[in-house]
Amino acid sequence: EGVTDDPEIEAIRKRQIKNFILTLFISRGVPMILGGDEFRRTQRGNNNAYCQDNEISWYDWEFLEKNKDIHRFVKGMISFRKNHKILCVPRFYTKEKLIWRNPKGDEPNWKDPEQKCLACTILADEEPNLNLIFNASVEAVEFSLSEAPRGGVWYLVANTMEDNPADLNDPGQEKKLVDQKTIQIGPRSAVILMEKE
């Protein structure tokens, strides 16, 4: 799509970048990013630029200055992953460790091709449980929250709909949800909740 100064397109692009970074760093396996992804280096869409000895493959360090918010988000997600060992276990989750829900709080219909919103609770043994919520639709969606599995309270860690610095709370600075029953998830966005006692 190329360079734009349209604020609406830029907002969606930033949100999608944060969505992909968030998804990468909460996924099992070794997270791999291309150098420069942490500050929006694009290579102008060229995914095979190794033979380009020009501006396409060169690092433009001004992007780091322009995109400090994305850089901060990436660093924060790396830290979040390191602090939650459940995300780093080198094997697949068992079905007992994951609880999947649709926005109504029911089990999702995995055969529905129109399903664009999901929540997943990761049950951890010796660290906080996590609740991951994804909305790929272009409309905001209200999600029913399940009770925190240990009887604790849900705290907001990350919300890609928000701008820097509210998009990712530092460790110990997570925000307690006022409403523990429902949460509004913005269009094309993802949320991480953490259970605290």
Solvent accessible surface area in square Angstrom, and as a share of the most:
residue,aa,sasa,rsa
1,E,200,0.89
2,G,51,0.49
3,V,157,0.90
4,T,39,0.22
5,D,140,0.72
6,D,57,0.29
7,P,108,0.68
8,E,125,0.56
9,I,70,0.36
10,E,46,0.21
11,A,50,0.39
12,I,49,0.25
13,R,55,0.20
14,K,57,0.24
15,R,29,0.11
16,Q,58,0.26
17,I,42,0.21
18,K,13,0.06
19,N,17,0.09
20,F,142,0.59
21,I,13,0.07
22,L,0,0.00
23,T,58,0.34
24,L,52,0.26
25,F,12,0.05
26,I,14,0.07
27,S,45,0.29
28,R,51,0.19
29,G,45,0.43
30,V,130,0.75
31,P,38,0.24
32,M,156,0.70
33,I,66,0.34
34,L,98,0.49
35,G,35,0.33
36,G,0,0.00
37,D,48,0.25
38,E,38,0.17
39,F,2,0.01
40,R,37,0.13
41,R,27,0.10
42,T,83,0.48
43,Q,23,0.10
44,R,169,0.62
45,G,70,0.67
46,N,44,0.23
47,N,146,0.75
48,N,95,0.49
49,A,6,0.05
50,Y,184,0.70
51,C,92,0.55
52,Q,52,0.23
53,D,121,0.63
54,N,51,0.26
55,E,109,0.49
56,I,38,0.19
57,S,24,0.15
58,W,133,0.47
59,Y,90,0.34
60,D,60,0.31
61,W,157,0.55
62,E,112,0.50
63,F,62,0.26
64,L,59,0.29
65,E,115,0.51
66,K,130,0.55
67,N,10,0.05
68,K,117,0.49
69,D,31,0.16
70,I,2,0.01
71,H,51,0.23
72,R,65,0.24
73,F,1,0.00
74,V,2,0.01
75,K,115,0.49
76,G,22,0.21
77,M,0,0.00
78,I,60,0.31
79,S,43,0.28
80,F,15,0.06
81,R,20,0.07
82,K,128,0.54
83,N,83,0.43
84,H,13,0.06
85,K,128,0.54
86,I,22,0.11
87,L,0,0.00
88,C,53,0.32
89,V,35,0.20
90,P,129,0.81
91,R,170,0.62
92,F,187,0.78
93,Y,49,0.19
94,T,76,0.44
95,K,176,0.74
96,E,115,0.51
97,K,54,0.23
98,L,39,0.19
99,I,60,0.31
100,W,91,0.32
101,R,54,0.20
102,N,29,0.15
103,P,32,0.20
104,K,159,0.67
105,G,25,0.24
106,D,83,0.43
107,E,136,0.61
108,P,7,0.05
109,N,88,0.45
110,W,139,0.49
111,K,185,0.78
112,D,55,0.29
113,P,122,0.77
114,E,124,0.55
115,Q,50,0.22
116,K,105,0.45
117,C,14,0.08
118,L,38,0.19
119,A,10,0.08
120,C,4,0.02
121,T,3,0.02
122,I,3,0.02
123,L,41,0.20
124,A,5,0.04
125,D,109,0.57
126,E,173,0.78
127,E,37,0.17
128,P,43,0.27
129,N,3,0.01
130,L,0,0.00
131,N,5,0.02
132,L,7,0.03
133,I,0,0.00
134,F,52,0.22
135,N,3,0.02
136,A,70,0.54
137,S,20,0.13
138,V,91,0.52
139,E,116,0.52
140,A,47,0.36
141,V,29,0.17
142,E,107,0.48
143,F,1,0.01
144,S,46,0.30
145,L,19,0.09
146,S,21,0.14
147,E,149,0.67
148,A,9,0.07
149,P,61,0.39
150,R,105,0.38
151,G,69,0.67
152,G,16,0.16
153,V,39,0.23
154,W,1,0.00
155,Y,43,0.16
156,L,28,0.14
157,V,3,0.02
158,A,0,0.00
159,N,19,0.10
160,T,2,0.01
161,M,74,0.33
162,E,73,0.33
163,D,117,0.61
164,N,63,0.32
165,P,91,0.57
166,A,52,0.40
167,D,1,0.01
168,L,8,0.04
169,N,21,0.11
170,D,82,0.42
171,P,90,0.57
172,G,58,0.56
173,Q,111,0.49
174,E,21,0.09
175,K,116,0.49
176,K,118,0.50
177,L,23,0.11
178,V,155,0.89
179,D,68,0.35
180,Q,56,0.25
181,K,147,0.62
182,T,43,0.25
183,I,21,0.11
184,Q,107,0.48
185,I,0,0.00
186,G,9,0.09
187,P,32,0.20
188,R,71,0.26
189,S,3,0.02
190,A,2,0.02
191,V,0,0.00
192,I,0,0.00
193,L,0,0.00
194,M,11,0.05
195,E,7,0.03
196,K,60,0.26
197,E,176,0.79
